[in-house]
């Protein structure tokens, strides 16, 4: 991991560790929330927000970090709920037993609920400008809610065992995975008070990055080991999930990944032109994909 991104990940980890406990006074619930939130992870979503804000000239202080870390709370809640017996019934996440395996399905559900609601406290309870906080709340609500991530998860559940078209599959993943990554990039521009031209280019980058991320995750489920991923692999095929390799084959899925990354690169160039800034920090995020 490159130097700038490593520093941002450390900043996110430190903020989460220092601030989660202050917002929960129920001991078991706090332990369950912290178990998943502090288990590590790539922290791509909050670091994308912080990196974009920094790239656009904003000092990444505690207010920016707090708003960005709200996104990690939402991401972690989604993983806890995704792993539940009623959903994917997974046993391993980030190399550790899943939350419900340790705390039970009821407490795991509540831990996810706690992280979700705390996220909106963090994104709204800071010293960013009121208009910025309102826009972030609105955009995050759309990204995480029934028109975004939750809708994608619902389609994933209801379409299991059915074969979606490529158009339907892209919509599923645009909502389930892409919506939060799109928001992560857009949020950095909102925090930096950028004009619409820049925000549009950021949205394009975020959408392309989100698509690439999901395709890559689908590919890794086929090609990587459980030890490498920290979660069970080959489970998508076992559960008849809709994936890019399953629909297109592995080689064509890899080509779709290349195309998505090329599109992200095109939007990166547009950001540079529209904002007149050094966009090389985005290269550190694009380096995540090993193709």
N, C-alpha and C positions, 0 to 999 in steps of 0.2 A: 504494500500500500504506500502511495506516495506521501511525501512529507506533510504537505498542507492538509490532505485528507486525514492523515493519522492524527494530526493535532486537533482537528475538528471532532473526530471520533472520541478522543480523550476528553474534550470539553463537554460533549454530550454525556458521556459516561459519568463524569464527575458531577454534572448538574443533576442527573437522575438520582444518583446515589445520595446526594446531599439534600434533595428536596422532596422525594417521595414520602418519607416518613412523617414529614411535617403536615401532611394533608390527609392522614388517616389515623384514627385513634382506636380502631378495633384491631386487636393484636393478630388474630388469625388471618383476617382479611388483608392486613398490611403485609404479613409474611407471604401470603399467596400472590398478591400483586407484585411484590418485590422479587419473588422467586422467578417469575417469567421476565419481568422488565429488566432485571439486572443480570440476566443470564448471558449477556453478550449479544452478538449479532453484528451485522455490517453497519447499522445506523445510517443507511443510505438516505432515508427520507429527511430526517432533521439536518444532516450534514449538507444535503443538496440545498435546502433553504438557506442555511448559514453561508455556504459557499457562494451562492448566487447573490445574496445581499452584500457580502464582502466584495465580490467581483464588481458590483455596481457602486461601490464607494461608501457603503454603510459600515460603521463600527459594530462588530458583533459582540455587544455587551450582554448583560444578564437579561435584559428585556427581549432582545432578539433570540437569545438562547432559549429562554422560557417558551416563547411562542413557537419556536422550531421544535422543541422537545415535546410539545403537545402532540405532534404528529407521531412520535415514537410511542406515546401512550396508546394512540388509536391503533397503530400497527400491531402492537403487542396484544391489545384486546382482541383484535381480529384473529390472531394466531391461536390464542387460548380457546376462543369459541370454535374456530375451525377444527381444532383437535378433539373436541368433545365427542362422546359416544354417539350423540344424535347427529353429528356431522360426519367427520372423517374417521373418528375413533382411532386416533394415532397414539402411539406409545412414546415417541421420541421427538424432541424438539431442541435444536441447538445443542445436541449431544447429551441432553438430560431427559429424564422421564417427563412426560407432559404434565401440565398443571393438574389436570383431573386425576392423574395416576397418583399424585402425591397428596392432594388436598380433597379429592372427591369432586364429582361433577357439579354438585350444588355450589361449593365454595369457589370452584374454578369459574363458574358462570358469574358469580358475584364479583370476583376479581376482575373479569373482563368488563362488567358493568361499571365498576369503580374507575378503571382506567379510562374508559370512554367518557364518562362524565367529568372526570378530573381534567381531561384534555381541554374541554371547553372552558373550564376555569382558568387554566394556564394561558390559553390563547387570548382570553379577554381580560384577565386580571394581571396587567403589567403597565408599564409607563409609555408604551408606544402611543402614537396619536390616536384619539378616539376613532377617527375615520378609518385608520389602518386596521385597528382591532375589529371594527364592525365588518370590514371587507374580508378579513381573514376568517372570522366566524362564519360568514355567509358562504365563502368558497369552500371551507372545510366541511361544513354541513352538507353541501352538495356532493362533495367528493366522497365522503364517508357514508352517506345516507342511502335512501331508497332509489335515488337516481344514479348512484355511483357504486361504491364497493359492496353495499348490501344487496343491490340489484344483481350485480355480477355473481355474488355468492349464491343467491337464490336461483339464478339460471344454471349455475354449476351443479347445484343439488338436483334441480328438476330435470336437467338434461342428461344426468348420469344414465348410461345404458342406451342413449340415443345418439345418433350421428349428426352433429351439426355441420352446416356448410362453413366454408372458410369465412364468409361474411359474418355469420352468426358467432363463430368462434372468436373473431376479432372483437366483436361487440362485447362478448362475455368478458374477455380479458381486459378490454379498454375500461370496463367498469370495475371488475374484481381487483385487478392489480394496477392498471394504468391510472385510475382516477387519483389515487393518493400520490403517485409519483408526479403526475401532472401538477397537482396542487403544490407539492414540495417545491418545484421549480418556480411556479407562479408566485408563491408566497414570498420568495426572496425578492422578486420584482415589486410586489406590493409594499413590502417593508421599506424598500429603497425608493419608493415614490416615483416609479418609472412611468413614462407616457405609454399610451396604448400600443404604439408601434413596437416598443420593446417588449411589453407584456405579451403581445401576439407571438413574437418570435420565441419567447420563453415557453409559452404554451405549446408551440410546435415541437420544441426540443423535449419538453416533458412528456408529451404524448408519444413521441418516437422512442424515447428512452424507456418508457413504461412498456411499450410493445416489445422492445428488444429484451427487456428484463424477463418478461413472461415466457417468450420463446426460449430464451436461454435456460430458464428454470425447467421448462418442459424437456429440453434436450438433456440437461443434467440428470433428470429423473431416469432417463434411459441409459446414460453413459457413465454416471458417477456411482460411487459406492456409498453406503450408509455412513461409513466413517468419514468420508470426505464431506458429506452434506450435513451431518449432524442430525439427520432425520431419515426415516425409511425411504429408500428409493424403489423404483419399479412399481410403486403402488398405484400410479395413475392407470396403467394398463390393467392391473389386477382388479381395479374398481370400475373399469369401463368409463374412465373420465375422458372428456374431450380435450385433446392436446394437439399441438402442431405436429410432432412426429407421428402421432396416431392417425391424423388425418392426411398428412402430406408425405410421410416417410421422413427418415432422419436427414437425408441429404437435402431435400427440398426445405425442410425446417431450418437447416443451417443457412440456406440461401435467403430465406425470409429474414433471418437474423441479420445477415449482411446488409440487406436492403434497408431494414429499420435503422441500423447504425449509420448507414450512408445518409439517410434522411435526417437523423439527429445531427450529423456533421454539417449538413446544409443549413439547418436552423442555427447551429452554433455560429456559423459565418454571418448569418443575418443578425444575430444578437450583437456581434462585434461591430458590424456596420451601423446598426441602429443606435447602440449605446456608446460607441466609441471607446470601448474598454478592452482590457486584456482578458480573453476568455479561456486562457490555457488551463485554469483550474478545472474546467469541465472535462479536459482530457483525462484527469485523474479518475473521474467517474466512468468514462468510457473505457478505461483500461480494465475495468472489472470483467469485461467480456473477453474470454480467451478463445479466439477463433483462428 
